[in-house]
Amino acid sequence: MEAHRLNKFLASRGVASRRRCDEIIRAGRVRVNGATVLLPGTRVVPGRDVVELDGCPVAEHPPSVRYVMLNKPAGVLVSARDFRNRPTFRELIPASLGRIFSVGRLDKDTEGLLLLTNDGLVAFRLTHPSYQVEKRYRVLVGELPEKKALVSMRKGVDIGDGVRSSPAGVSYLGPREGGHLLALSIREGRKRQVRKMCAVVGLTVRSLVRTGLGPLELGELPKGSWRELTGAEREALRALVDREPVRLERGKL
């Protein structure tokens, strides 16, 4: 019988992404054979070891893998629950989809493509910086962007706390009602990064929509609606996460 790291085991059973599983384990919420375990790398053997989360047994076998695309509206939180009773993404999907979690996050005011899955490995590799997965956005800004502002964002800008963004793809798409539209792509995912990049070069974000993630495109999916990925999309996603990671310089994404 093959042993697995505890965090990988939990992620494969649809508990959460592997990174979130690390936090759950370190919080003392997981027991193996009756003993609390705090190390994510602890080895467990499915079928032999009894793993419990918050006192409830974790399924011995992986659930059916699901991949769901949601067009998240503004004002909706990417959170399982909110103690202030604000709307969350779970209110937009049926309970019949089972226990699925978000791949990364979109802030409350950002719209667009949110991938939901119970595949912990895919979630980990799509969000880990060493896999350099492209995220594409449409950004409506209030000001006409100067050429030097676009050049600065393409090269990378200081977004605070001594952090410099990696080079980005940025192009001006022209005037739109309410402002000016940019297409922007990044391969990292720092908190509110796109908004911070725009602010640094003097641009005020009026709306932000994620239109693509790796091989996935939001397309014409209506706002607030969801769909399961097609077979071709699932294959493209698997091909993406099966590639070798990029070796990153220490201290950089």
C-alpha positions as CSV (number, residue, x, y, z in Angstrom):
1,M,0.0,0.0,0.0
2,E,1.4,3.4,-1.0
3,A,1.8,6.1,1.6
4,H,0.7,9.7,0.8
5,R,1.5,13.0,2.4
6,L,-1.4,14.1,4.7
7,N,-1.9,17.4,2.9
8,K,-2.0,15.7,-0.5
9,F,-4.4,13.0,0.8
10,L,-6.8,15.6,2.2
11,A,-6.7,17.7,-1.0
12,S,-7.4,14.6,-3.2
13,R,-10.5,13.9,-1.0
14,G,-11.9,17.3,-1.8
15,V,-11.3,18.9,1.6
16,A,-9.6,22.0,0.2
17,S,-6.6,23.1,-1.9
18,R,-3.3,21.7,-0.7
19,R,-2.2,25.1,0.6
20,R,-5.4,25.4,2.6
21,C,-5.0,21.8,3.8
22,D,-1.6,22.8,5.3
23,E,-3.4,25.5,7.3
24,I,-6.1,23.1,8.5
25,I,-3.5,20.5,9.6
26,R,-1.4,23.1,11.5
27,A,-4.6,24.3,13.2
28,G,-4.9,20.9,14.9
29,R,-8.1,20.0,13.1
30,V,-6.9,16.7,11.8
31,R,-6.3,13.4,13.6
32,V,-4.7,10.2,12.3
33,N,-5.6,7.0,14.1
34,G,-6.9,9.0,17.0
35,A,-3.9,11.3,17.4
36,T,-3.8,15.0,16.4
37,V,-1.3,15.6,13.7
38,L,0.3,19.0,13.0
39,L,2.7,18.3,10.2
40,P,1.4,18.4,6.6
41,G,4.0,16.0,5.4
42,T,2.9,13.2,7.8
43,R,2.6,10.0,5.8
44,V,-0.7,8.1,5.7
45,V,-1.8,4.9,4.0
46,P,-5.4,5.1,2.6
47,G,-7.4,2.0,3.7
48,R,-5.1,1.4,6.7
49,D,-5.0,4.7,8.5
50,V,-8.1,6.5,9.8
51,V,-8.0,10.2,9.0
52,E,-10.5,12.5,10.7
53,L,-11.2,16.2,10.1
54,D,-13.0,18.0,13.0
55,G,-13.9,14.6,14.4
56,C,-15.5,13.3,11.1
57,P,-13.8,10.5,9.0
58,V,-12.4,11.6,5.7
59,A,-13.5,9.5,2.7
60,E,-11.2,6.6,2.0
61,H,-11.5,7.0,-1.7
62,P,-11.2,10.1,-3.8
63,P,-14.6,11.7,-4.9
64,S,-15.5,12.0,-8.6
65,V,-13.4,14.9,-9.9
66,R,-15.4,18.0,-10.9
67,Y,-14.3,21.2,-12.7
68,V,-16.8,24.1,-12.7
69,M,-16.4,27.5,-14.3
70,L,-18.4,30.4,-12.6
71,N,-18.8,33.9,-13.8
72,K,-18.6,35.7,-10.5
73,P,-20.5,39.0,-10.2
74,A,-19.1,42.0,-8.3
75,G,-20.1,42.1,-4.7
76,V,-19.9,38.3,-4.2
77,L,-17.2,36.9,-1.8
78,V,-15.0,34.0,-2.7
79,S,-15.5,32.4,0.7
80,A,-17.3,29.3,2.0
81,R,-19.2,31.5,4.4
82,D,-19.3,35.1,5.7
83,F,-20.2,36.0,9.3
84,R,-21.6,39.4,8.1
85,N,-24.1,37.5,5.9
86,R,-22.7,38.9,2.6
87,P,-23.3,36.8,-0.5
88,T,-20.7,34.1,-1.3
89,F,-20.0,32.1,-4.5
90,R,-21.6,29.0,-2.9
91,E,-25.0,30.7,-3.2
92,L,-24.6,30.7,-7.0
93,I,-24.0,26.9,-7.4
94,P,-26.2,23.9,-6.5
95,A,-25.4,21.7,-3.5
96,S,-25.5,18.7,-5.9
97,L,-22.1,19.7,-7.2
98,G,-20.7,18.4,-3.8
99,R,-17.7,19.7,-1.9
100,I,-15.8,21.9,-4.3
101,F,-13.5,24.9,-3.6
102,S,-12.2,27.9,-5.5
103,V,-8.9,27.8,-7.3
104,G,-7.4,31.1,-6.0
105,R,-9.5,34.1,-5.3
106,L,-11.1,37.1,-6.8
107,D,-11.7,40.1,-4.5
108,K,-15.3,41.1,-3.8
109,D,-15.4,43.8,-6.4
110,T,-13.7,41.8,-9.2
111,E,-15.9,39.9,-11.7
112,G,-15.3,37.0,-14.1
113,L,-13.8,33.6,-14.3
114,L,-13.6,31.6,-11.1
115,L,-12.6,27.9,-11.4
116,L,-14.1,25.6,-8.8
117,T,-12.9,22.0,-8.3
118,N,-12.3,19.2,-5.8
119,D,-9.0,18.3,-7.5
120,G,-6.4,19.5,-5.0
121,L,-3.4,18.9,-7.3
122,V,-4.9,21.0,-10.1
123,A,-5.8,23.7,-7.7
124,F,-2.2,23.7,-6.3
125,R,-0.5,23.9,-9.6
126,L,-2.8,26.5,-11.1
127,T,-2.0,28.8,-8.2
128,H,1.6,28.1,-7.4
129,P,3.9,30.7,-8.9
130,S,6.4,28.2,-10.2
131,Y,3.8,27.0,-12.8
132,Q,3.5,30.5,-14.3
133,V,-0.2,30.1,-15.2
134,E,-1.5,33.2,-17.1
135,K,-4.4,35.1,-15.8
136,R,-6.1,37.5,-18.2
137,Y,-8.2,40.6,-17.4
138,R,-10.3,43.4,-18.9
139,V,-9.7,46.5,-16.9
140,L,-11.8,49.6,-17.2
141,V,-9.9,52.7,-16.0
142,G,-11.1,56.3,-15.6
143,E,-8.1,58.0,-17.2
144,L,-6.6,57.8,-20.7
145,P,-3.4,55.8,-20.1
146,E,-0.2,57.4,-21.2
147,K,2.2,55.3,-23.2
148,K,4.8,55.5,-20.3
149,A,2.2,54.0,-17.9
150,L,1.7,51.0,-20.1
151,V,5.4,50.5,-20.6
152,S,6.0,50.7,-16.8
153,M,3.4,48.0,-16.2
154,R,4.9,45.8,-18.9
155,K,8.3,46.0,-17.2
156,G,7.0,45.7,-13.6
157,V,6.2,48.2,-11.0
158,D,6.6,48.6,-7.2
159,I,3.3,47.5,-5.7
160,G,4.2,48.1,-2.1
161,D,6.1,46.5,0.8
162,G,9.2,46.3,-1.4
163,V,7.5,44.0,-3.9
164,R,7.9,44.5,-7.6
165,S,5.4,43.0,-10.0
166,S,6.7,40.7,-12.7
167,P,6.5,41.8,-16.4
168,A,2.9,41.9,-17.6
169,G,1.1,41.9,-20.9
170,V,-0.8,45.2,-21.3
171,S,-2.5,46.7,-24.2
172,Y,-4.9,49.7,-24.7
173,L,-8.2,48.6,-26.3
174,G,-9.7,52.1,-26.7
175,P,-12.4,54.3,-25.1
176,R,-15.5,52.7,-23.6
177,E,-18.5,54.1,-21.8
178,G,-17.3,55.1,-18.4
179,G,-13.6,55.2,-19.2
180,H,-10.9,53.4,-21.2
181,L,-10.4,49.7,-21.6
182,L,-7.1,47.7,-21.1
183,A,-6.3,44.1,-21.7
184,L,-3.9,42.9,-19.0
185,S,-2.3,39.5,-18.3
186,I,-0.1,38.4,-15.4
187,R,1.5,35.1,-14.3
188,E,1.5,35.8,-10.6
189,G,-1.4,36.4,-8.2
190,R,-0.7,38.8,-5.4
191,K,-3.6,40.2,-3.4
192,R,-5.3,43.0,-5.4
193,Q,-2.3,43.1,-7.7
194,V,-4.0,44.5,-10.9
195,R,-5.6,47.3,-8.9
196,K,-2.2,48.1,-7.3
197,M,-0.4,48.1,-10.6
198,C,-2.9,50.5,-12.1
199,A,-2.8,52.8,-9.0
200,V,1.0,53.1,-9.2
201,V,0.9,54.5,-12.7
202,G,-2.0,56.9,-11.9
203,L,-5.0,54.8,-13.2
204,T,-8.2,54.4,-11.3
205,V,-9.9,51.0,-11.8
206,R,-13.6,51.3,-12.4
207,S,-14.3,47.7,-13.2
208,L,-12.1,44.5,-13.3
209,V,-13.1,41.3,-15.0
210,R,-11.0,38.1,-15.3
211,T,-11.6,36.7,-18.7
212,G,-9.1,33.8,-18.8
213,L,-7.1,31.4,-16.7
214,G,-4.5,29.3,-18.4
215,P,-6.3,27.5,-21.3
216,L,-9.8,28.5,-20.0
217,E,-11.8,31.4,-21.4
218,L,-14.9,32.9,-19.8
219,G,-16.5,33.5,-23.2
220,E,-20.2,34.2,-23.2
221,L,-21.0,32.6,-19.9
222,P,-23.7,34.9,-18.3
223,K,-22.8,36.8,-15.1
224,G,-23.8,34.7,-12.1
225,S,-24.0,31.5,-14.1
226,W,-21.9,28.3,-14.0
227,R,-21.1,25.4,-16.2
228,E,-18.9,22.3,-16.0
229,L,-15.8,22.2,-18.1
230,T,-15.9,20.4,-21.5
231,G,-13.8,17.4,-22.1
232,A,-11.4,19.4,-24.3
233,E,-11.0,22.0,-21.5
234,R,-10.3,19.3,-18.9
235,E,-7.6,17.8,-21.1
236,A,-6.0,21.2,-21.7
237,L,-6.1,21.9,-17.9
238,R,-4.4,18.5,-17.2
239,A,-1.7,19.1,-19.9
240,L,-1.0,22.5,-18.3
241,V,-0.5,21.2,-14.8
242,D,1.5,18.2,-15.9
243,R,4.3,20.3,-17.3
244,E,7.5,20.9,-15.4
245,P,7.5,23.9,-13.0
246,V,9.7,26.9,-13.7
247,R,12.7,27.4,-11.4
248,L,12.3,30.7,-9.7
249,E,15.0,33.0,-8.3
250,R,15.0,33.1,-4.5
251,G,12.8,36.0,-3.2
252,K,10.8,36.3,-6.4
253,L,7.5,34.9,-7.6
